[in-house]
Structures are given as C-alpha cells and as structure tokens.
Amino acid sequence: MPLIQMLESSLREKITYASLEELLEANAKYKSIDEINYEIMELFKTSITKLTSTVSFDELLEKYDYWNEIPDEVLDPILKENITTIVQKFIESNSFSNAANNAKLLIRVVEFLDQTQWQYILKAFCDNSQIHASYPCPGIFIELFKKSLKSTGTIASYWLWFRQELDNPKYVDTNSLKHLIDSYR
C-alpha cells in the first residue's frame, strides 16, 4: 500500500473525532500534498463546517491559527455578521503579526465597510505603530484600496485624507501605496 493511501486511511479515521483546531491545521497541510484525495477534502470540509458552528467568533479568531482554512461559504457569513468586531480588533492590534492578520480580515469584508468604519481603520493605521510599522500592512492596504475603489467606483474622501497623512516620514514602506492612491487622483 503506497504511503499516501496509508496516510489517507489514518486521516479518514481521525477526522471524525478531531478538534476544530486540529482539523484546520491538518487541512492546511493536507492541501499541500500533490495527490489530494477529494473525498478526504470533503470530509475535512464537512467536519470543519460542523465544528465551526460550536465556537464563538472571538474564539475562532483568537484560538485558531488556521481560521482561513474554514470554507468561504461558512466563514463569509460569520465575518459579515462581525464587521464591527473585525474593525475593533484591527484598531486594537497589539503586535506586528496581529496587525497583519487583522488587516487580512478587513480584506475579506471590505465591501461591507461603511464610511465611518473606513475612517477608523485609516486613522488606526496612522495612530497605531503596530499597524503602520508592520511589514505586511502597507501591502495589505494596497489591496484594501483597490477593493474599496472597485466596490465604490470612486476614490473616497477618507482615502485622500489618508494619502496626505502618509507623507509623514514615520510611515515607512508606503511609497507603493502613496503612488497607487496618487494614480487615481
């Protein structure tokens, strides 16, 4: 019996009683295997979907490193219901890594953000050094800007305010973001 078949046999058995955290981590690792068995992927999906409904949103984001392994059709409605919490978590980012992860969540809900939430998000970028000094955040904000522009069809005034703020030398690695915003003015 080839190694992959032995692993799959063991996976089938363990999926049914694994915790959500174990399932999410295993799913992420299993997807990287060249010869994926789609039946096992469906087992993962079914089990993850079932267990996701048993945890709170805060627990889901804080406890599980692999939350992005939750199927989109399960995760998207959860995210949409918790936009205020997502924005607040971003504003309160307390480490570079935390800021990047929270910014990635914003990308998932960008089309549901209102003007006030955008203002809070952009102000937090400026005020919170854990955000603006986080290496991935300027790149994530490029994506946020593009998605914002796509959803509204125009550059909103809060982005223009934000662009002016980016001229402050304390914001490093923001040249690409500044050039992108400038290209739409």
ZADO-1210 file (C-alpha; in nm, 4 decimals, padded with zeros to 6 digits):
<atoms>
<atom x="00.0000" y="00.0000" z="00.0000" code="MET" pos="1"/>
<atom x="00.1535" y="00.3358" z="-00.1027" code="PRO" pos="2"/>
<atom x="00.2336" y="00.5815" z="00.1748" code="LEU" pos="3"/>
<atom x="-00.0310" y="00.8320" z="00.0648" code="ILE" pos="4"/>
<atom x="-00.3043" y="00.5658" z="00.0897" code="GLN" pos="5"/>
<atom x="-00.1878" y="00.4717" z="00.4398" code="MET" pos="6"/>
<atom x="-00.1988" y="00.8364" z="00.5428" code="LEU" pos="7"/>
<atom x="-00.5448" y="00.8809" z="00.3919" code="GLU" pos="8"/>
<atom x="-00.6741" y="00.5752" z="00.5744" code="SER" pos="9"/>
<atom x="-00.5489" y="00.7182" z="00.9019" code="SER" pos="10"/>
<atom x="-00.6929" y="01.0611" z="00.8176" code="LEU" pos="11"/>
<atom x="-01.0422" y="00.9213" z="00.7489" code="ARG" pos="12"/>
<atom x="-01.0444" y="00.7697" z="01.0957" code="GLU" pos="13"/>
<atom x="-00.9053" y="01.0731" z="01.2793" code="LYS" pos="14"/>
<atom x="-01.1146" y="01.3398" z="01.1055" code="ILE" pos="15"/>
<atom x="-01.4321" y="01.2246" z="01.2736" code="THR" pos="16"/>
<atom x="-01.3085" y="01.2936" z="01.6273" code="TYR" pos="17"/>
<atom x="-01.0526" y="01.5725" z="01.5811" code="ALA" pos="18"/>
<atom x="-01.0948" y="01.9167" z="01.7323" code="SER" pos="19"/>
<atom x="-01.1586" y="02.2166" z="01.5088" code="LEU" pos="20"/>
<atom x="-00.8053" y="02.3425" z="01.5629" code="GLU" pos="21"/>
<atom x="-00.6592" y="02.0041" z="01.4631" code="GLU" pos="22"/>
<atom x="-00.8850" y="01.9860" z="01.1566" code="LEU" pos="23"/>
<atom x="-00.7904" y="02.3330" z="01.0360" code="LEU" pos="24"/>
<atom x="-00.4192" y="02.2664" z="01.0745" code="GLU" pos="25"/>
<atom x="-00.4401" y="01.9224" z="00.9118" code="ALA" pos="26"/>
<atom x="-00.6491" y="02.0612" z="00.6261" code="ASN" pos="27"/>
<atom x="-00.3878" y="02.3298" z="00.5561" code="ALA" pos="28"/>
<atom x="-00.1090" y="02.0727" z="00.5497" code="LYS" pos="29"/>
<atom x="-00.3047" y="01.8115" z="00.3524" code="TYR" pos="30"/>
<atom x="-00.3847" y="02.0600" z="00.0753" code="LYS" pos="31"/>
<atom x="-00.0137" y="02.0955" z="00.0051" code="SER" pos="32"/>
<atom x="00.0174" y="01.7286" z="-00.0966" code="ILE" pos="33"/>
<atom x="00.0360" y="01.6767" z="-00.4724" code="ASP" pos="34"/>
<atom x="-00.2033" y="01.3822" z="-00.4838" code="GLU" pos="35"/>
<atom x="-00.5058" y="01.5197" z="-00.2992" code="ILE" pos="36"/>
<atom x="-00.7975" y="01.2856" z="-00.2446" code="ASN" pos="37"/>
<atom x="-01.1089" y="01.4984" z="-00.2945" code="TYR" pos="38"/>
<atom x="-01.3199" y="01.2653" z="-00.0812" code="GLU" pos="39"/>
<atom x="-01.0939" y="01.3422" z="00.2138" code="ILE" pos="40"/>
<atom x="-01.1101" y="01.7137" z="00.1349" code="MET" pos="41"/>
<atom x="-01.4907" y="01.6881" z="00.1546" code="GLU" pos="42"/>
<atom x="-01.4599" y="01.5080" z="00.4903" code="LEU" pos="43"/>
<atom x="-01.2454" y="01.7933" z="00.6154" code="PHE" pos="44"/>
<atom x="-01.4927" y="02.0494" z="00.4839" code="LYS" pos="45"/>
<atom x="-01.7937" y="01.8772" z="00.6407" code="THR" pos="46"/>
<atom x="-01.6242" y="01.8325" z="00.9779" code="SER" pos="47"/>
<atom x="-01.4854" y="02.1875" z="00.9838" code="ILE" pos="48"/>
<atom x="-01.8261" y="02.3306" z="00.8936" code="THR" pos="49"/>
<atom x="-01.9938" y="02.1330" z="01.1716" code="LYS" pos="50"/>
<atom x="-01.7399" y="02.2298" z="01.4394" code="LEU" pos="51"/>
<atom x="-01.7231" y="02.5953" z="01.3338" code="THR" pos="52"/>
<atom x="-02.0804" y="02.6438" z="01.4475" code="SER" pos="53"/>
<atom x="-01.9830" y="02.5387" z="01.8018" code="THR" pos="54"/>
<atom x="-01.7390" y="02.8237" z="01.8745" code="VAL" pos="55"/>
<atom x="-01.7803" y="03.1986" z="01.9160" code="SER" pos="56"/>
<atom x="-01.6369" y="03.4405" z="01.6648" code="PHE" pos="57"/>
<atom x="-01.3767" y="03.5734" z="01.9094" code="ASP" pos="58"/>
<atom x="-01.2680" y="03.2210" z="01.9962" code="GLU" pos="59"/>
<atom x="-01.2496" y="03.1322" z="01.6287" code="LEU" pos="60"/>
<atom x="-01.0095" y="03.4167" z="01.5533" code="LEU" pos="61"/>
<atom x="-00.8039" y="03.4055" z="01.8695" code="GLU" pos="62"/>
<atom x="-00.7706" y="03.0344" z="01.9277" code="LYS" pos="63"/>
<atom x="-00.7271" y="02.9011" z="01.5780" code="TYR" pos="64"/>
<atom x="-00.4218" y="02.9878" z="01.3735" code="ASP" pos="65"/>
<atom x="-00.5755" y="02.8344" z="01.0644" code="TYR" pos="66"/>
<atom x="-00.9116" y="03.0176" z="01.0586" code="TRP" pos="67"/>
<atom x="-00.8589" y="03.0885" z="00.6895" code="ASN" pos="68"/>
<atom x="-00.8966" y="02.7141" z="00.6274" code="GLU" pos="69"/>
<atom x="-01.2671" y="02.7421" z="00.7052" code="ILE" pos="70"/>
<atom x="-01.4608" y="02.7141" z="00.3787" code="PRO" pos="71"/>
<atom x="-01.5611" y="03.0537" z="00.2388" code="ASP" pos="72"/>
<atom x="-01.9296" y="02.9660" z="00.2323" code="GLU" pos="73"/>
<atom x="-01.9118" y="02.9065" z="00.6091" code="VAL" pos="74"/>
<atom x="-01.6676" y="03.1838" z="00.7011" code="LEU" pos="75"/>
<atom x="-01.8060" y="03.4694" z="00.4900" code="ASP" pos="76"/>
<atom x="-02.1450" y="03.4935" z="00.6668" code="PRO" pos="77"/>
<atom x="-01.9685" y="03.4778" z="01.0045" code="ILE" pos="78"/>
<atom x="-01.7365" y="03.7599" z="00.9034" code="LEU" pos="79"/>
<atom x="-02.0230" y="03.9682" z="00.7652" code="LYS" pos="80"/>
<atom x="-02.2080" y="03.9376" z="01.0983" code="GLU" pos="81"/>
<atom x="-01.8994" y="04.0549" z="01.2887" code="ASN" pos="82"/>
<atom x="-01.7739" y="04.3554" z="01.0919" code="ILE" pos="83"/>
<atom x="-01.7761" y="04.5859" z="01.3956" code="THR" pos="84"/>
<atom x="-01.5674" y="04.3340" z="01.5904" code="THR" pos="85"/>
<atom x="-01.3240" y="04.2948" z="01.2997" code="ILE" pos="86"/>
<atom x="-01.2762" y="04.6719" z="01.2756" code="VAL" pos="87"/>
<atom x="-01.2286" y="04.6992" z="01.6527" code="GLN" pos="88"/>
<atom x="-00.9749" y="04.4151" z="01.6553" code="LYS" pos="89"/>
<atom x="-00.7829" y="04.5913" z="01.3808" code="PHE" pos="90"/>
<atom x="-00.7843" y="04.9235" z="01.5657" code="ILE" pos="91"/>
<atom x="-00.6586" y="04.7495" z="01.8806" code="GLU" pos="92"/>
<atom x="-00.3852" y="04.5491" z="01.7037" code="SER" pos="93"/>
<atom x="-00.1109" y="04.4918" z="01.9595" code="ASN" pos="94"/>
<atom x="00.1715" y="04.3403" z="01.7556" code="SER" pos="95"/>
<atom x="00.3010" y="04.3486" z="01.4006" code="PHE" pos="96"/>
<atom x="00.1733" y="03.9986" z="01.3352" code="SER" pos="97"/>
<atom x="-00.1630" y="04.0716" z="01.4949" code="ASN" pos="98"/>
<atom x="-00.1975" y="04.3873" z="01.2825" code="ALA" pos="99"/>
<atom x="-00.1271" y="04.1947" z="00.9625" code="ALA" pos="100"/>
<atom x="-00.3754" y="03.9197" z="01.0499" code="ASN" pos="101"/>
<atom x="-00.6418" y="04.1736" z="01.1417" code="ASN" pos="102"/>
<atom x="-00.5788" y="04.3664" z="00.8185" code="ALA" pos="103"/>
<atom x="-00.6229" y="04.0437" z="00.6207" code="LYS" pos="104"/>
<atom x="-00.9647" y="04.0076" z="00.7804" code="LEU" pos="105"/>
<atom x="-01.0540" y="04.3552" z="00.6587" code="LEU" pos="106"/>
<atom x="-00.9847" y="04.2421" z="00.3035" code="ILE" pos="107"/>
<atom x="-01.2496" y="03.9722" z="00.3485" code="ARG" pos="108"/>
<atom x="-01.5183" y="04.2287" z="00.4459" code="VAL" pos="109"/>
<atom x="-01.4112" y="04.5373" z="00.2524" code="VAL" pos="110"/>
<atom x="-01.7360" y="04.5648" z="00.0534" code="GLU" pos="111"/>
<atom x="-01.9397" y="04.5832" z="00.3761" code="PHE" pos="112"/>
<atom x="-01.7419" y="04.8614" z="00.5456" code="LEU" pos="113"/>
<atom x="-01.9166" y="05.1957" z="00.5832" code="ASP" pos="114"/>
<atom x="-01.7577" y="05.5409" z="00.5721" code="GLN" pos="115"/>
<atom x="-01.7202" y="05.5681" z="00.9492" code="THR" pos="116"/>
<atom x="-01.5516" y="05.2283" z="00.9715" code="GLN" pos="117"/>
<atom x="-01.3108" y="05.3263" z="00.6943" code="TRP" pos="118"/>
<atom x="-01.2234" y="05.6445" z="00.8820" code="GLN" pos="119"/>
<atom x="-01.1500" y="05.4431" z="01.1978" code="TYR" pos="120"/>
<atom x="-00.9402" y="05.1934" z="01.0027" code="ILE" pos="121"/>
<atom x="-00.7303" y="05.4579" z="00.8277" code="LEU" pos="122"/>
<atom x="-00.6867" y="05.6592" z="01.1480" code="LYS" pos="123"/>
<atom x="-00.5748" y="05.3413" z="01.3261" code="ALA" pos="124"/>
<atom x="-00.3131" y="05.2852" z="01.0555" code="PHE" pos="125"/>
<atom x="-00.1793" y="05.6340" z="01.1279" code="CYS" pos="126"/>
<atom x="-00.2032" y="05.6197" z="01.5076" code="ASP" pos="127"/>
<atom x="-00.1032" y="05.2623" z="01.5881" code="ASN" pos="128"/>
<atom x="00.2662" y="05.1882" z="01.5306" code="SER" pos="129"/>
<atom x="00.1943" y="04.8157" z="01.5470" code="GLN" pos="130"/>
<atom x="-00.0084" y="04.8650" z="01.2297" code="ILE" pos="131"/>
<atom x="00.1887" y="05.1145" z="01.0215" code="HIS" pos="132"/>
<atom x="00.5243" y="04.9589" z="01.1162" code="ALA" pos="133"/>
<atom x="00.4043" y="04.6059" z="01.0425" code="SER" pos="134"/>
<atom x="00.5908" y="04.4999" z="00.7306" code="TYR" pos="135"/>
<atom x="00.2870" y="04.3403" z="00.5549" code="PRO" pos="136"/>
<atom x="00.0354" y="04.6164" z="00.6335" code="CYS" pos="137"/>
<atom x="00.1215" y="04.8692" z="00.3594" code="PRO" pos="138"/>
<atom x="00.0849" y="04.5922" z="00.1015" code="GLY" pos="139"/>
<atom x="-00.2427" y="04.4808" z="00.2548" code="ILE" pos="140"/>
<atom x="-00.3608" y="04.8419" z="00.2412" code="PHE" pos="141"/>
<atom x="-00.2838" y="04.8462" z="-00.1314" code="ILE" pos="142"/>
<atom x="-00.5280" y="04.5581" z="-00.1649" code="GLU" pos="143"/>
<atom x="-00.7801" y="04.7334" z="00.0606" code="LEU" pos="144"/>
<atom x="-00.7581" y="05.0485" z="-00.1513" code="PHE" pos="145"/>
<atom x="-00.8077" y="04.8532" z="-00.4745" code="LYS" pos="146"/>
<atom x="-01.1078" y="04.6660" z="-00.3349" code="LYS" pos="147"/>
<atom x="-01.2545" y="04.9864" z="-00.1921" code="SER" pos="148"/>
<atom x="-01.2179" y="05.1553" z="-00.5290" code="LEU" pos="149"/>
<atom x="-01.3753" y="04.8580" z="-00.7042" code="LYS" pos="150"/>
<atom x="-01.6754" y="04.8449" z="-00.4696" code="SER" pos="151"/>
<atom x="-01.7474" y="05.2210" z="-00.4766" code="THR" pos="152"/>
<atom x="-01.6210" y="05.3099" z="-00.8238" code="GLY" pos="153"/>
<atom x="-01.4558" y="05.6258" z="-00.6903" code="THR" pos="154"/>
<atom x="-01.1847" y="05.7357" z="-00.4518" code="ILE" pos="155"/>
<atom x="-01.3498" y="05.8341" z="-00.1249" code="ALA" pos="156"/>
<atom x="-01.2504" y="06.1478" z="00.0667" code="SER" pos="157"/>
<atom x="-01.1129" y="05.9436" z="00.3564" code="TYR" pos="158"/>
<atom x="-00.8542" y="05.7907" z="00.1223" code="TRP" pos="159"/>
<atom x="-00.7452" y="06.1404" z="00.0180" code="LEU" pos="160"/>
<atom x="-00.7060" y="06.2387" z="00.3838" code="TRP" pos="161"/>
<atom x="-00.5112" y="05.9166" z="00.4427" code="PHE" pos="162"/>
<atom x="-00.2856" y="05.9873" z="00.1452" code="ARG" pos="163"/>
<atom x="-00.1893" y="06.3250" z="00.2929" code="GLN" pos="164"/>
<atom x="-00.1110" y="06.1598" z="00.6255" code="GLU" pos="165"/>
<atom x="00.1221" y="05.9125" z="00.4526" code="LEU" pos="166"/>
<atom x="00.3632" y="06.1972" z="00.3729" code="ASP" pos="167"/>
<atom x="00.4729" y="06.1821" z="00.7370" code="ASN" pos="168"/>
<atom x="00.8220" y="06.0227" z="00.7434" code="PRO" pos="169"/>
<atom x="00.7214" y="05.7888" z="01.0261" code="LYS" pos="170"/>
<atom x="00.5325" y="05.5766" z="00.7718" code="TYR" pos="171"/>
<atom x="00.7955" y="05.3576" z="00.6127" code="VAL" pos="172"/>
<atom x="00.7409" y="05.1306" z="00.3137" code="ASP" pos="173"/>
<atom x="00.4340" y="05.3221" z="00.1972" code="THR" pos="174"/>
<atom x="00.5673" y="05.4554" z="-00.1345" code="ASN" pos="175"/>
<atom x="00.3783" y="05.1978" z="-00.3408" code="SER" pos="176"/>
<atom x="00.0581" y="05.2755" z="-00.1541" code="LEU" pos="177"/>
<atom x="00.1085" y="05.6503" z="-00.1998" code="LYS" pos="178"/>
<atom x="00.1782" y="05.6089" z="-00.5728" code="HIS" pos="179"/>
<atom x="-00.1309" y="05.3940" z="-00.6163" code="LEU" pos="180"/>
<atom x="-00.3593" y="05.6453" z="-00.4435" code="ILE" pos="181"/>
<atom x="-00.1959" y="05.9290" z="-00.6417" code="ASP" pos="182"/>
<atom x="-00.2636" y="05.7463" z="-00.9674" code="SER" pos="183"/>
<atom x="-00.6394" y="05.7731" z="-00.9024" code="TYR" pos="184"/>
<atom x="-00.6498" y="06.1402" z="-00.8005" code="ARG" pos="185"/>
</atoms>
